[in-house]
Amino acid sequence: MMRLLLTILLPFLLPILIFLVYAVYQNRKNPDKPVMIPWGWLFVLGGALAGITIIAFELTNQSAKDVNYQPSRLIDGQIIPGTLTPKDEAHEIR
């Protein structure tokens, strides 16, 4: 849940939050001229920032590349849970 929050939701909402703080400041400074909020540009910028964050996170995350996932299986009526095992480089196909 925390990964979802930090890699998708926070980067998406960050431009909107920054602009809203700016708009509130400008409206208090000059109440006669309200600031128009460019929702479309803020959503595009937030989506781009979230996408860049996800790509950067996946490119720098080495933990998933160092292990093999053994899915759960059914043996003799018993469910054996999935496991993560270190990669054996001698048996790795290149």
TORMARRO-767553 format. One line per field, with one value per atom (N, C-alpha, C, O): residue in one letter; x, y, z; atom name. Coordinates in Angstrom, 2 decimals, decimal comma. Example, Ala and Ser with C-alpha at 12.3 -4.5 7.8 and 13.67 -1.06 7.14 Angstrom:
BEGIN
type	(a_a_a_a_s_s_s_s)
x	(13,19_12,30_13,20_14,24_12,85_13,67_12,90_13,41)
y	(-5,69_-4,50_-3,30_-3,32_-2,25_-1,06_0,03_1,14)
z	(7,80_7,80_7,80_8,46_7,08_7,14_7,87_8,04)
atom	(N_CA_C_O_N_CA_C_O)
//
This chain:
BEGIN
type	(m_m_m_m_m_m_m_m_r_r_r_r_l_l_l_l_l_l_l_l_l_l_l_l_t_t_t_t_i_i_i_i_l_l_l_l_l_l_l_l_p_p_p_p_f_f_f_f_l_l_l_l_l_l_l_l_p_p_p_p_i_i_i_i_l_l_l_l_i_i_i_i_f_f_f_f_l_l_l_l_v_v_v_v_y_y_y_y_a_a_a_a_v_v_v_v_y_y_y_y_q_q_q_q_n_n_n_n_r_r_r_r_k_k_k_k_n_n_n_n_p_p_p_p_d_d_d_d_k_k_k_k_p_p_p_p_v_v_v_v_m_m_m_m_i_i_i_i_p_p_p_p_w_w_w_w_g_g_g_g_w_w_w_w_l_l_l_l_f_f_f_f_v_v_v_v_l_l_l_l_g_g_g_g_g_g_g_g_a_a_a_a_l_l_l_l_a_a_a_a_g_g_g_g_i_i_i_i_t_t_t_t_i_i_i_i_i_i_i_i_a_a_a_a_f_f_f_f_e_e_e_e_l_l_l_l_t_t_t_t_n_n_n_n_q_q_q_q_s_s_s_s_a_a_a_a_k_k_k_k_d_d_d_d_v_v_v_v_n_n_n_n_y_y_y_y_q_q_q_q_p_p_p_p_s_s_s_s_r_r_r_r_l_l_l_l_i_i_i_i_d_d_d_d_g_g_g_g_q_q_q_q_i_i_i_i_i_i_i_i_p_p_p_p_g_g_g_g_t_t_t_t_l_l_l_l_t_t_t_t_p_p_p_p_k_k_k_k_d_d_d_d_e_e_e_e_a_a_a_a_h_h_h_h_e_e_e_e_i_i_i_i_r_r_r_r)
x	(0,82_0,00_0,87_0,57_1,96_2,84_3,53_3,72_3,90_4,54_3,57_3,96_2,32_1,31_1,17_1,08_1,15_1,01_2,20_2,01_3,41_4,62_4,94_5,49_4,62_5,03_3,95_4,26_2,72_1,65_0,85_0,77_0,29_-0,64_0,06_-0,41_1,16_1,85_2,39_2,16_3,10_3,57_2,42_2,55_1,29_0,15_-0,48_-0,85_-0,60_-1,27_-0,35_-0,84_0,96_1,90_1,73_1,68_1,66_1,46_0,14_0,09_-0,90_-2,19_-2,09_-2,58_-1,47_-1,33_-0,48_-0,82_0,62_1,48_0,73_0,81_-0,02_-0,76_-1,88_-2,15_-2,55_-3,62_-3,09_-3,74_-1,92_-1,29_-0,99_-1,25_-0,45_-0,17_-1,46_-1,49_-2,52_-3,78_-4,38_-4,88_-4,34_-4,85_-4,04_-4,61_-2,72_-1,86_-2,19_-2,31_-2,33_-2,64_-4,03_-4,22_-5,00_-6,35_-6,40_-7,17_-5,58_-5,54_-4,79_-5,12_-3,79_-3,00_-3,79_-3,72_-4,54_-5,31_-6,70_-6,90_-7,66_-8,97_-9,81_-10,79_-9,47_-10,26_-9,99_-10,82_-8,85_-8,47_-8,22_-7,09_-9,28_-9,11_-8,24_-8,23_-7,53_-6,66_-7,48_-8,17_-7,39_-8,05_-7,17_-5,96_-7,76_-6,98_-7,02_-8,10_-5,86_-5,80_-5,81_-4,77_-7,01_-7,13_-6,53_-5,87_-6,75_-6,23_-4,72_-4,16_-4,05_-2,59_-2,07_-1,04_-2,77_-2,33_-2,45_-1,59_-3,53_-3,68_-2,63_-2,08_-2,34_-1,32_0,05_0,79_0,38_1,65_1,76_2,81_0,68_0,68_0,84_1,56_0,16_0,31_1,72_2,27_2,31_3,69_4,65_5,56_4,46_5,34_5,19_6,19_3,98_3,76_4,40_5,01_4,26_4,88_6,40_7,02_6,99_8,44_8,90_9,92_8,14_8,48_8,42_9,31_7,39_7,26_8,41_9,00_8,73_9,82_11,15_11,93_11,42_12,67_12,75_13,82_11,65_11,64_11,93_12,70_11,32_11,52_12,93_13,49_13,51_14,87_15,92_16,98_15,63_16,61_16,35_17,17_15,24_14,90_15,62_15,26_16,61_17,38_16,86_17,23_16,04_15,63_14,82_14,95_14,01_13,20_14,04_13,63_15,19_16,03_16,94_17,51_17,10_18,02_17,37_18,05_16,06_15,36_14,43_14,00_14,15_13,14_11,91_12,02_10,74_9,51_9,02_8,83_8,83_8,26_6,80_6,51_5,86_4,45_3,94_4,52_2,84_2,23_1,76_1,41_1,74_1,37_0,63_0,69_-0,05_-0,83_-0,12_0,01_0,35_1,05_0,37_0,33_-0,16_-0,83_-1,93_-2,08_-2,68_-3,78_-3,35_-4,20_-2,07_-1,55_-1,17_-0,55_-1,53_-1,14_0,21_0,34_1,20_2,53_2,61_2,46_2,83_2,84_4,00_5,00_3,84_4,90_6,11_5,98_7,28_8,51_9,38_9,23_10,29_11,31_12,64_13,03_13,33_14,62_15,67_15,38_16,90_17,96_18,23_18,14_18,56_18,85_20,15_21,13_20,13_21,34_21,92_21,39_23,00_23,53_24,12_24,26_24,46_25,01_23,93_24,25_22,67_21,58_20,79_19,82_21,19_20,46_20,74_21,89_19,68_19,81_20,07_19,37_21,08_21,43_21,18_21,42)
y	(-1,19_0,00_1,26_2,24_1,21_2,37_2,61_3,75_1,51_1,66_2,32_3,20_1,89_2,49_3,98_4,79_4,32_5,72_6,56_7,66_6,05_6,82_6,86_7,86_5,81_5,78_6,23_6,58_6,23_6,61_7,81_8,83_7,69_8,71_10,04_11,10_9,99_11,22_11,98_13,19_11,32_12,08_12,61_13,67_11,89_12,36_13,60_14,54_13,61_14,72_15,90_16,99_15,71_16,77_18,05_19,12_18,01_19,26_19,96_21,19_19,19_19,77_20,47_21,59_19,82_20,42_21,68_22,67_21,65_22,83_24,00_25,13_23,72_24,79_25,31_26,51_24,43_24,90_25,80_26,78_25,48_26,35_27,71_28,75_27,70_28,94_29,74_30,95_29,04_29,73_30,36_31,48_29,65_30,20_31,43_32,44_31,35_32,49_33,70_34,82_33,47_34,57_35,15_36,36_34,30_34,79_35,62_36,58_35,27_36,08_37,38_38,41_37,33_38,51_39,51_40,72_39,00_39,85_39,22_38,51_39,47_38,81_39,28_38,62_40,40_40,89_40,09_40,09_39,44_38,70_37,23_36,86_36,38_34,97_34,22_34,53_33,22_32,40_31,27_30,55_31,10_29,99_28,75_28,82_27,63_26,40_25,58_25,19_25,33_24,55_23,04_22,38_22,51_21,12_20,15_19,19_20,37_19,46_19,36_18,26_20,51_20,51_19,89_19,22_20,12_19,54_18,02_17,33_17,48_16,03_15,43_14,36_16,10_15,61_15,63_14,65_16,71_16,81_15,78_15,17_15,59_14,58_13,18_12,36_12,87_11,56_11,33_10,24_12,35_12,23_12,03_11,20_12,77_12,63_11,25_10,66_10,75_9,40_8,35_7,40_8,51_7,58_7,58_6,52_8,75_8,86_8,21_7,54_8,41_7,82_6,30_5,63_5,75_4,30_3,72_2,72_4,35_3,87_3,95_3,00_5,05_5,19_4,17_3,60_3,93_2,95_1,55_0,80_1,19_-0,15_-0,32_-1,41_0,74_0,64_0,54_-0,05_1,10_1,08_-0,02_-0,22_-0,74_-1,80_-3,08_-3,69_-3,50_-4,69_-5,94_-7,05_-5,79_-6,95_-7,95_-9,16_-7,51_-8,43_-9,16_-10,21_-8,61_-9,23_-10,30_-11,09_-10,35_-11,26_-12,54_-13,40_-12,67_-13,84_-14,43_-13,75_-15,71_-16,40_-16,63_-16,94_-16,48_-16,73_-18,13_-18,47_-18,93_-20,28_-20,16_-19,96_-20,27_-20,07_-21,15_-22,23_-20,85_-21,85_-23,02_-22,89_-24,20_-25,41_-26,35_-26,21_-27,30_-28,29_-29,63_-30,18_-30,15_-31,44_-32,31_-31,96_-33,46_-34,43_-33,78_-34,11_-32,89_-32,24_-31,10_-30,49_-30,81_-29,73_-28,55_-28,74_-27,36_-26,16_-25,70_-25,35_-25,71_-25,22_-23,77_-23,50_-22,81_-21,40_-21,06_-21,77_-19,99_-19,52_-19,04_-18,57_-19,17_-18,76_-17,96_-18,04_-17,20_-16,50_-17,18_-17,32_-17,59_-18,25_-17,46_-16,90_-17,41_-16,68_-17,34_-18,56_-16,52_-17,05_-17,84_-17,42_-18,98_-19,77_-19,46_-19,90_-18,70_-18,23_-19,35_-19,19_-20,48_-21,60_-22,22_-22,73_-22,19_-22,79_-21,77_-22,13_-20,54_-19,50_-19,61_-19,74_-19,57_-19,64_-18,25_-17,30_-18,13_-16,82_-16,77_-15,74)
z	(0,00_0,00_0,00_-0,68_0,79_0,87_-0,48_-0,89_-1,16_-2,48_-3,46_-4,22_-3,44_-4,30_-4,02_-4,94_-2,76_-2,36_-2,82_-3,34_-2,62_-2,93_-4,42_-4,90_-5,16_-6,57_-7,54_-8,68_-7,13_-8,07_-7,56_-8,24_-6,40_-5,91_-5,58_-5,99_-4,85_-4,48_-5,69_-5,78_-6,63_-7,81_-8,66_-9,27_-8,71_-9,49_-8,86_-9,57_-7,55_-6,87_-6,56_-6,27_-6,63_-6,27_-7,08_-6,48_-8,43_-9,17_-8,81_-8,75_-8,57_-8,21_-6,86_-6,70_-5,90_-4,57_-4,61_-3,96_-5,35_-5,45_-6,09_-5,62_-7,17_-7,84_-6,96_-6,96_-6,21_-5,34_-4,23_-3,87_-3,70_-2,69_-3,32_-2,72_-4,54_-5,26_-5,51_-5,31_-5,93_-6,22_-4,96_-5,01_-3,86_-2,60_-2,20_-1,79_-2,32_-2,00_-2,88_-2,38_-4,19_-5,11_-4,85_-4,95_-4,53_-4,25_-2,97_-2,88_-1,99_-0,76_-1,00_-0,42_-1,86_-2,16_-3,00_-2,77_-3,96_-4,86_-5,07_-6,06_-4,16_-4,26_-5,45_-5,80_-6,08_-7,21_-8,49_-9,39_-8,56_-9,76_-9,41_-9,09_-9,46_-9,08_-10,10_-11,29_-9,61_-10,45_-11,04_-10,32_-12,35_-13,03_-12,91_-13,14_-12,55_-12,36_-13,65_-14,09_-14,26_-15,51_-15,21_-15,23_-14,92_-14,50_-15,51_-15,11_-16,78_-17,80_-17,77_-17,78_-17,71_-17,66_-16,37_-16,38_-15,28_-14,01_-14,02_-13,48_-14,63_-14,73_-15,65_-15,36_-16,77_-17,69_-17,00_-17,09_-16,32_-15,63_-14,50_-14,31_-13,77_-12,71_-13,25_-12,68_-14,36_-14,99_-15,49_-15,34_-16,10_-16,60_-15,43_-15,51_-14,36_-13,20_-12,55_-12,14_-12,47_-11,92_-12,83_-12,34_-14,14_-15,07_-14,97_-14,97_-14,89_-14,75_-13,44_-13,40_-12,38_-11,08_-11,15_-10,63_-11,76_-11,88_-12,70_-12,31_-13,83_-14,67_-13,93_-13,98_-13,25_-12,51_-11,38_-11,13_-10,71_-9,63_-10,16_-9,55_-11,26_-11,83_-12,38_-12,30_-12,93_-13,47_-12,36_-12,57_-11,21_-10,12_-9,11_-8,22_-9,20_-8,26_-8,67_-9,68_-7,91_-8,23_-7,51_-7,89_-6,50_-5,72_-6,53_-6,31_-7,45_-8,25_-9,30_-9,79_-9,65_-10,66_-10,08_-10,83_-8,77_-8,13_-7,62_-7,07_-7,79_-7,26_-8,31_-9,24_-8,13_-8,94_-8,08_-6,89_-8,68_-7,95_-8,28_-9,44_-7,26_-7,40_-7,00_-5,82_-7,95_-7,60_-6,66_-6,55_-6,01_-5,12_-5,95_-7,12_-5,30_-6,03_-5,10_-3,87_-5,68_-4,95_-5,05_-6,14_-3,91_-3,88_-2,83_-1,65_-3,27_-2,40_-1,56_-0,38_-2,15_-1,45_-0,53_0,11_-0,46_0,37_-0,52_-1,57_-0,11_-0,85_-0,32_0,85_-1,19_-0,85_-1,31_-2,50_-0,38_-0,77_-1,69_-1,73_-2,43_-3,32_-2,53_-1,40_-3,14_-2,48_-3,43_-4,65_-2,87_-3,63_-3,34_-2,19_-4,40_-4,23_-4,99_-6,05_-4,47_-5,20_-6,55_-6,69_-7,54_-8,86_-8,81_-8,20_-9,48_-9,61_-10,98_-12,00_-11,00_-12,27_-13,11_-14,32_-12,50_-13,27_-14,16_-15,24_-13,73_-14,49_-15,30_-15,98_-15,24_-15,95_-17,45_-17,86_-18,26_-19,71_-20,24_-19,89_-21,07_-21,62_-23,09_-23,72)
atom	(N_CA_C_O_N_CA_C_O_N_CA_C_O_N_CA_C_O_N_CA_C_O_N_CA_C_O_N_CA_C_O_N_CA_C_O_N_CA_C_O_N_CA_C_O_N_CA_C_O_N_CA_C_O_N_CA_C_O_N_CA_C_O_N_CA_C_O_N_CA_C_O_N_CA_C_O_N_CA_C_O_N_CA_C_O_N_CA_C_O_N_CA_C_O_N_CA_C_O_N_CA_C_O_N_CA_C_O_N_CA_C_O_N_CA_C_O_N_CA_C_O_N_CA_C_O_N_CA_C_O_N_CA_C_O_N_CA_C_O_N_CA_C_O_N_CA_C_O_N_CA_C_O_N_CA_C_O_N_CA_C_O_N_CA_C_O_N_CA_C_O_N_CA_C_O_N_CA_C_O_N_CA_C_O_N_CA_C_O_N_CA_C_O_N_CA_C_O_N_CA_C_O_N_CA_C_O_N_CA_C_O_N_CA_C_O_N_CA_C_O_N_CA_C_O_N_CA_C_O_N_CA_C_O_N_CA_C_O_N_CA_C_O_N_CA_C_O_N_CA_C_O_N_CA_C_O_N_CA_C_O_N_CA_C_O_N_CA_C_O_N_CA_C_O_N_CA_C_O_N_CA_C_O_N_CA_C_O_N_CA_C_O_N_CA_C_O_N_CA_C_O_N_CA_C_O_N_CA_C_O_N_CA_C_O_N_CA_C_O_N_CA_C_O_N_CA_C_O_N_CA_C_O_N_CA_C_O_N_CA_C_O_N_CA_C_O_N_CA_C_O_N_CA_C_O_N_CA_C_O_N_CA_C_O_N_CA_C_O_N_CA_C_O_N_CA_C_O_N_CA_C_O_N_CA_C_O_N_CA_C_O_N_CA_C_O_N_CA_C_O_N_CA_C_O_N_CA_C_O_N_CA_C_O_N_CA_C_O_N_CA_C_O)
//
